[in-house]
């Protein structure tokens, strides 16, 4: 399950940023997960809870925002919704779709408790 290695890295990054900010605890971590990123959101949430144990992020909530797949068709120049890869353009049926969104996996925000400084 690669979600566990992703969750461990997300928690490590969040903890490093919290330490830089002088915070003792992390209250929430917001993560963007692209529809085409190959990540199962439910599995990632479960793994984030496990990865946070014993860290400043223990007890934090995890908010996952799914980013829909989008692409630009190089054949007909339309912006199209994409749900799989390789993607077929629904407008011209061509396969020249360049993915423009939906592959991301990134931390959007980290909410910390600075009252414990």
N, C-alpha and C positions, 0 to 999 in steps of 0.2 A: 504494500500500500504506500504509494509515493506521497499521499496526503500527509503522512506522519513526518516525513523529512521536510516537507514544505511548512508544516505547522511549527516544527522545531525552529526553523530559520526565521519565521515570522515572529515568534516569541523572542528569539535572541535579538533581533533588530529592535523590537519594541522595548525590551529591557535596556539595551544600550542607549536608546534615545531617552528613556525615562531617567537613567543614571545621569546623562548629560544635563538634563533639566533639573536635577536635584530632587526628583520625586522618589518617594518610597514605594508607592503602589501604582499600579495601572488599573484604572477602572473599566476602560473599554478600548478595544482595538477594532477599527473599522477596516474591512478588507474588500477590495474590488476583485471579483472573480469573473473572468470572461467566459461566456457560454462555450467558446471554442478552445478553452485553455486545457481541457482534458482533466479537470478537477471536479470531483463530486462534492458539492457544497456541504451536504450532510456529513460526509466522512471528514471533511476538513474541520468542521465545527467540533466534532467529537475529538479529533486529534489535537485541536487547539486547546481544549479543556485539559487533556492529558499532558500536553507539552508545557502548559503553564504551571503545573504543580511544582511547588517548591521555589517558585520565582516571584518577582514583583508583580507578575501578571496573574498569580493564583487568585481565583475568585472573580476575575474580570469577565465582562460580557464581551461577546464577539458578534459584531454586526457584519454580515456578508451581503454585499450588493452585487447582484448579477448584472454584468454588462452584456447586452445582446450582441450577436454577431452582425457585422456590417461589412459591406464590400463595395468596391468600385469596379464596374464592368469595363474592361479595356476595349471591348468590342462595340458596345452601344453607348458607353459613357454615362450610364445610369448608376445611382447609388441604390444598392439593394440590400435587403435583409438576408443574412446568411445563417443557416442552422447546422451546416456540416462542411467538412473540407475533404476533398476539393469541392468547390461550390459551383453550381450551375446557375447562370443568370435567369431569373424568372421572366425577364423582359424579352431577351433574344435567344435564350436557351444555349448560349455559348458558355464555355468553361474558362474564359479569360477573366475571371473575377479575382481581383486583388483584395485580400482581407485588410480592412482598415480599422476594425474594432472587434473585440470579443476574445482576444487571445491573452489579455492582460491578467496578471495576478500581482496586486500591489497593495501595500498598506496605504489607506487613504487618510486615516487619522488615528492618533493615540491620545486618549484622555487619561490624564494622571491626577492623582490626589496630592497637591502640593501642601495641603494643610499638615501633613505629617513630617515636614522638613525639620 
